[in-house]
């Protein structure tokens, strides 16, 4: 997201719409690839990862269910983030707010419906919470795609013109790596704090 934002702004400033479009397309491609990686890691690795923090069977099972659903369908949030950065880079921050707001609202509305089984649906508990989360992300992603196609005139995004470029991928990651590392530090800190709390019991 950070790399897409920075490069897209640069190419737009240079009046280079072709490279701007390729940057956006590469961002979407990376979003889908990251979604695939997380889907595989979540589906096959959720139990091993969560077992680091608890051995209580019911907690572990709920965690595995939640994590698998959220990671298998994580393409929604990855692509949503890419479109949010496209909005920011093109100065359409209002639409960026709309995407995030609608996604959050869908999540909030669907949470009790899926968790408690309202409107004739079965009560799904933790699975329902996860489904509501990914539903909100996917709705936000679809809205981002639609708004970009209809309202954002600065760039044109068509899959047929996509040309995978190792150089452009490298440029994106060169800009993005510091942000990736900073966010990773927060994640690792949370993991380590949870591991420290494990000996104090499930409540901790």
C-alpha positions as CSV (number, residue, x, y, z in Angstrom):
1,X,0.0,0.0,0.0
2,X,2.7,2.5,0.9
3,X,4.7,1.6,-2.2
4,X,1.7,2.0,-4.5
5,X,0.8,5.3,-2.9
6,X,4.3,6.8,-3.3
7,X,5.0,5.5,-6.8
8,X,1.6,6.3,-8.1
9,X,1.8,9.9,-6.8
10,X,5.3,10.2,-8.4
11,X,4.1,9.0,-11.9
12,X,1.0,11.1,-11.8
13,X,3.2,14.1,-11.0
14,X,5.4,13.3,-13.9
15,X,2.4,13.2,-16.2
16,X,3.0,9.5,-17.0
17,X,-0.4,7.8,-17.0
18,X,0.9,4.6,-18.4
19,X,3.3,4.0,-15.6
20,X,0.7,5.2,-13.1
21,X,-1.7,2.6,-14.4
22,X,1.0,-0.1,-14.3
23,X,1.8,0.8,-10.7
24,X,-1.9,0.4,-9.7
25,X,-2.2,-2.9,-11.6
26,X,1.0,-4.2,-9.9
27,X,-0.5,-3.2,-6.5
28,X,-3.6,-5.2,-7.2
29,X,-1.5,-8.1,-8.4
30,X,0.5,-8.0,-5.2
31,X,-2.7,-7.8,-3.2
32,X,-4.0,-11.0,-4.8
33,X,-0.6,-12.8,-4.4
34,X,-0.4,-11.7,-0.7
35,X,-4.0,-13.0,-0.3
36,X,-2.9,-16.4,-1.7
37,X,0.1,-16.6,0.6
38,X,-2.0,-15.8,3.7
39,X,-4.7,-18.2,2.6
40,X,-2.2,-21.0,2.5
41,X,-0.5,-20.0,5.7
42,X,-3.8,-19.6,7.5
43,X,-5.4,-22.8,6.2
44,X,-2.5,-25.1,6.9
45,X,-0.7,-23.2,9.7
46,X,-3.5,-21.8,11.9
47,X,-3.5,-24.6,14.4
48,X,0.3,-24.7,14.8
49,X,0.5,-21.0,15.2
50,X,-2.4,-20.7,17.8
51,X,-1.1,-23.7,19.7
52,X,1.8,-21.5,20.7
53,X,-0.6,-19.6,23.0
54,X,-3.1,-22.1,24.2
55,X,-3.7,-25.8,24.7
56,X,-7.3,-25.5,25.7
57,X,-9.2,-27.4,23.1
58,X,-12.3,-25.1,22.8
59,X,-10.3,-21.9,22.6
60,X,-7.9,-23.4,20.0
61,X,-10.8,-24.7,17.9
62,X,-12.5,-21.3,17.9
63,X,-9.2,-19.6,17.0
64,X,-8.6,-22.0,14.2
65,X,-12.0,-21.5,12.7
66,X,-11.7,-17.7,12.9
67,X,-8.2,-17.5,11.6
68,X,-8.8,-19.9,8.6
69,X,-11.9,-17.9,7.4
70,X,-10.1,-14.6,7.7
71,X,-6.9,-15.7,6.0
72,X,-8.5,-17.8,3.2
73,X,-10.6,-14.8,2.2
74,X,-7.9,-12.2,3.0
75,X,-7.7,-11.2,-0.7
76,X,-10.6,-8.8,0.1
77,X,-8.7,-6.7,2.6
78,X,-5.4,-6.8,0.5
79,X,-7.1,-5.5,-2.6
80,X,-9.2,-3.1,-0.6
81,X,-6.1,-1.5,0.8
82,X,-4.6,-1.2,-2.6
83,X,-7.7,0.7,-3.9
84,X,-7.6,2.9,-0.8
85,X,-4.0,3.9,-1.6
86,X,-5.0,4.6,-5.3
87,X,-7.7,6.9,-3.9
88,X,-5.2,8.7,-1.7
89,X,-2.6,9.0,-4.4
90,X,-5.1,10.6,-6.8
91,X,-6.4,13.0,-4.2
92,X,-9.8,11.2,-3.8
93,X,-9.7,10.9,0.0
94,X,-13.4,11.3,0.3
95,X,-13.9,8.0,-1.7
96,X,-11.3,6.4,0.5
97,X,-13.3,7.3,3.6
98,X,-16.5,5.9,1.9
99,X,-14.8,2.6,1.1
100,X,-13.6,2.1,4.7
101,X,-16.9,3.3,6.2
102,X,-19.1,1.0,4.1
103,X,-16.8,-2.0,4.9
104,X,-16.9,-1.3,8.6
105,X,-20.7,-0.7,8.5
106,X,-21.3,-4.0,6.7
107,X,-19.2,-5.8,9.3
108,X,-21.1,-4.2,12.2
109,X,-24.5,-5.0,10.8
110,X,-23.6,-8.6,9.9
111,X,-21.8,-9.4,13.1
112,X,-24.9,-10.0,15.4
113,X,-26.9,-11.5,12.5
114,X,-24.3,-14.2,11.9
115,X,-23.0,-14.6,15.4
116,X,-26.5,-15.0,17.1
117,X,-28.5,-16.3,14.2
118,X,-30.9,-13.5,13.6
119,X,-33.3,-13.2,10.6
120,X,-33.8,-17.0,10.5
121,X,-30.1,-17.8,10.0
122,X,-28.3,-20.4,12.2
123,X,-26.2,-19.1,15.0
124,X,-22.6,-19.4,13.8
125,X,-20.7,-17.9,16.8
126,X,-17.0,-17.3,16.1
127,X,-17.4,-18.4,12.5
128,X,-20.1,-15.9,12.0
129,X,-17.9,-13.1,13.3
130,X,-15.2,-14.1,10.8
131,X,-17.6,-14.3,7.9
132,X,-19.0,-10.8,8.8
133,X,-15.4,-9.5,8.8
134,X,-14.4,-10.9,5.4
135,X,-17.8,-9.9,4.0
136,X,-17.2,-6.3,5.0
137,X,-13.7,-6.4,3.4
138,X,-15.0,-7.9,0.2
139,X,-17.9,-5.4,-0.1
140,X,-15.3,-2.6,0.5
141,X,-13.1,-4.1,-2.2
142,X,-15.9,-4.3,-4.7
143,X,-17.0,-0.7,-3.9
144,X,-13.3,0.4,-4.4
145,X,-13.2,-1.2,-7.8
146,X,-16.5,0.4,-8.9
147,X,-15.6,3.9,-7.6
148,X,-12.2,3.7,-9.3
149,X,-13.6,2.7,-12.6
150,X,-16.4,5.3,-12.5
151,X,-15.0,8.3,-10.6
152,X,-11.2,8.2,-10.7
153,X,-10.2,9.7,-14.0
154,X,-6.5,10.1,-13.3
155,X,-5.7,6.5,-14.1
156,X,-7.1,3.7,-16.2
157,X,-7.1,0.1,-14.8
158,X,-7.6,-2.6,-17.3
159,X,-6.2,-6.1,-16.8
160,X,-5.5,-6.6,-20.5
161,X,-2.8,-3.9,-20.4
162,X,-1.0,-5.4,-17.3
163,X,2.6,-6.3,-18.0
164,X,4.4,-7.9,-15.0
165,X,7.7,-6.0,-14.4
166,X,10.3,-7.2,-12.0
167,X,11.8,-3.7,-11.9
168,X,8.5,-2.1,-10.9
169,X,7.9,-4.8,-8.2
170,X,11.4,-4.0,-6.9
171,X,10.7,-0.3,-6.8
172,X,7.5,-0.9,-4.9
173,X,9.2,-3.1,-2.3
174,X,12.1,-0.7,-1.9
175,X,9.7,2.0,-0.8
176,X,7.5,-0.4,1.2
177,X,10.0,-2.4,3.2
178,X,10.5,0.2,6.0
179,X,6.7,0.3,6.5
180,X,6.5,-3.5,6.4
181,X,9.2,-3.8,9.0
182,X,7.5,-1.2,11.3
183,X,4.2,-2.9,11.1
184,X,5.9,-6.3,11.7
185,X,7.5,-5.0,14.8
186,X,4.1,-4.3,16.3
187,X,2.8,-7.8,15.3
188,X,5.9,-9.6,16.7
189,X,5.6,-7.5,20.0
190,X,2.0,-8.7,20.3
191,X,3.0,-12.3,19.7
192,X,5.8,-12.2,22.3
193,X,3.6,-10.5,24.9
194,X,1.0,-13.3,24.4
195,X,3.7,-15.9,24.8
196,X,4.9,-14.3,28.0
197,X,1.3,-14.4,29.3
198,X,0.8,-18.1,28.5
199,X,2.2,-19.5,31.7
200,X,-0.2,-17.3,33.7
201,X,-3.2,-19.2,32.3
202,X,-6.0,-18.9,29.8
203,X,-7.6,-15.8,31.3
204,X,-4.3,-13.8,31.1
